[in-house]
Amino acid sequence: MVVNNYVKVSGSLHLIKGHMEDENQVGKYVHFSVRQDTACEDGRTRHDFLIMRAYDPEIGKWVKQQQEGTPLSVEGEVKSSLGSGEMYILVKKIENN
């Protein structure tokens, strides 16, 4: 059985420190995260960072041209890395909010 876990998330662009580009058996990709700030019941703000991978060169180029904190929405598939098991979203579409 093949299952696609398609999601749409929004938040602000968070550029991961260090190098943004990497490569694996699938190809070259740009990685970044989407920061989501959620108000907790006790008044604190929770900061979640959702990891993204963009294999599409045009999406990667767009991400590299943006500033930290740019509001955006991302559509893609939830995946698990073959090596580490780390969860990430495979970016299919990205746009400013």
C-alpha positions in Angstrom: 0.0 0.0 0.0 1.3 3.4 -1.0 0.3 6.3 1.3 0.9 10.0 0.6 0.8 12.3 3.6 0.1 15.7 1.9 0.1 18.7 4.1 -0.1 22.5 4.0 1.6 24.5 6.7 2.1 28.2 7.2 4.4 30.3 9.4 7.6 32.2 8.9 10.8 31.3 7.2 13.6 30.1 9.5 17.0 29.7 7.8 18.9 26.9 9.4 22.4 28.0 10.4 25.3 26.5 8.5 25.0 25.3 4.9 21.6 25.3 3.4 22.3 22.8 0.7 22.9 19.1 1.0 22.8 16.0 -1.2 21.7 12.4 -0.8 20.8 9.5 -3.1 17.7 11.4 -4.3 19.7 14.5 -5.3 20.6 18.0 -4.2 18.3 19.9 -1.9 17.9 23.1 0.1 16.8 22.7 3.7 15.1 25.2 5.9 12.3 25.3 8.4 9.0 27.0 8.9 8.6 28.5 12.3 5.1 28.4 13.9 4.4 30.4 17.1 1.5 29.1 19.1 0.0 30.7 22.2 -0.2 28.3 25.2 -2.9 28.3 27.8 -0.5 29.6 30.4 0.4 32.7 28.3 3.7 31.5 27.0 4.4 31.2 23.3 5.5 27.8 21.9 8.0 27.9 18.9 7.8 24.9 16.6 10.3 24.5 13.7 9.1 22.2 10.9 12.0 20.9 8.8 11.7 21.3 5.0 13.6 19.9 2.1 13.2 21.4 -1.4 14.7 19.3 -4.3 13.2 21.6 -6.9 15.9 24.0 -7.9 13.4 26.9 -8.5 12.0 26.5 -5.0 15.5 26.4 -3.5 16.5 29.5 -5.4 13.4 31.3 -4.1 14.1 30.3 -0.5 17.7 31.6 -0.7 16.4 35.0 -1.9 14.1 35.5 1.1 14.8 37.1 4.4 14.5 35.3 7.8 11.0 35.7 9.1 9.3 36.0 5.7 5.6 34.8 6.1 5.0 31.8 3.9 2.9 28.7 3.3 4.3 25.4 2.1 2.6 22.4 0.5 4.2 19.0 0.4 4.5 15.5 1.6 5.6 14.4 5.1 8.6 12.1 4.8 11.1 10.2 6.9 14.8 10.3 6.1 16.1 6.9 5.1 19.3 7.4 7.0 18.3 9.1 10.3 14.6 8.6 10.3 14.2 12.4 10.8 10.8 13.7 9.7 10.6 16.5 7.2 8.3 18.0 4.6 9.2 17.4 1.0 8.3 20.8 -0.5 6.1 20.7 -3.6 4.8 24.4 -3.6 5.8 27.5 -1.6 4.5 31.0 -1.6 4.5 34.3 0.4 1.5 34.8 2.7 
